[in-house]
Amino acid sequence: MTLRELKIGASGVRGVVGDALTPELIVSFACAFGTWCGAGPVVIGRDTRRSSTALRAAVVSGLLSTGSRVIDLGVSPSPLVSFAIRDLGASGGIVITGSHNDASWNALKFFGPDGAQLNTARNGELLDIYHGAAFELAAWDRLIPVDTASNVEDRYLEYLASALDVDLIRRRRFKVAVDFTNGACGSIGSRFLESLDCTLLPVNAEPTGEFAHPPAPTAANMRQVATLAPLFDADLGAALNVDGDRIGFVTGEGTALSEEYSLPLVVTPRLRRRPGPVVTSYSTSGMVEALARSHGQRVIRGPVGESHIVDLGLVEEAVVAGEGSGGVAILPLGVAYDGLLALGLVLEEMATSGRTLAEIVEGIPRLYMRKRELPCPPTLVYRVIERFRRHHAGDAPDCTDGVRLSWDDAWLHVRASGTEPLLRIIAEASTRERAEVLVDEAVVLARRITFGHEGS
């Protein structure tokens, strides 16, 4: 990785701790955010990784220096912080979490007063304050001690229950295996499933921050829970990201599902309860369209990233928004990706339909997706994408977010990662062979461009 690597954008500020992500930078961003909030209350939370405790001190220092009242939730999942912002009437919030990145990375995720991650306009305002160092610093007698919030977890659990048919789920007394990835959801996740009268089979529940496997809830990272589920006769398994914003699922028979299934599995129970549009990204599986159409609803697509998708969902008055990463937001009830709420809705669908998770999946139209990631430094990645666009100029590329090409039987999306120094290449088609060919051809072209072998 290039030294001093830093990602600043819709996902906040993210980097490798001790490289570009330094205490000085964190303090400056916290000062900028406190200034942006106007010295109002700011809710903070953190995940369990080693660096989050140190970064918490830098965040608190920066916020307090602007006169902000800091409400510290301690180790908390991102959706809980989002809820607390609205519940407490705060001016914003910061979650210290590297989310799906490995333990060497960490990040600040910024939330506005509505509990949603900052959209493009608000993020631009924050960056202007940061780059201009235009911080509003408070005098000594305006500095406020750090505060806590009592009973906010209880109110969050009540909020989750309000979106579900709790009595129906309780009658089924499901047995659920959950991999908490040694993250921030172990305690609140256990309480949530207990409130639904579920028997929990916990995996990696200790909040140590020493991750037993890579944090992203992909099929490859769910081997432990996939082994446990059939062994103990679980009704389903799940894996939560370290900050609770993403979830992946495992059938009771032990089949780990692609994270692309998380949003489709939530679409039906959500649309049954409240009809409306579905918003997703250009990189998400077409399974979503098929399910939305079956309920007479449309799908609206936008750029990849939680802030983009939730913002678009609110504008379009959607009732559910999410991506193929395993992130799902239930709008307008919530405005952040929430893995526990997604888990509750899948349990509700199983209880309502009387079907197993495997039977529900069998009823979803089958499409074939292939994903590749190529290391690519930020200094080069957009040049590669531009050359890719020129190469495919005759294929009517959509350049809203990278380059997306569509055919009757398939699509291909090439874009820069918003969280890592990577070029992401994703294809989906009606056959496995077609998807593989599209990805392989795109990889070859991207490598030729990267090494200067592609003509202009």
Protein Blocks (a to p, Z undefined) as FASTA:
>chain_A
ZZhiacddjkopaddehilmcfklmmmmmmmmmmmnoopacdddddfbfklmmmmmmmmm
mmmmnopacddebjadfklmmmmmmmnopabdcdddekjacfkbccdddddfkopacdfk
lmmmmmmmmmnopacdddfklcccddddehklmmmmmmmmmmpcfklmmmnopacdddeh
lpaklmmmmmmmmmnopacddehkbcnhpafbdfblcfklmmmmmmmmmmnopabdcddd
fkopaccdddfkopacdfklmmmmmmmmmmmmogcdddddfkbcfklmmmmmmnopacdd
ddedjklmmmmmmmnopabdcdfkopacddfkbacdcfklmmmmmmmmmmmnopafklmm
mmpccdddddddddddfklmmmmmmmmmmmmmmnopafkgojadddfkbccdddddfkbc
cdddddddfbfklmmmmmmmmmmmmmmmmnopacZZ
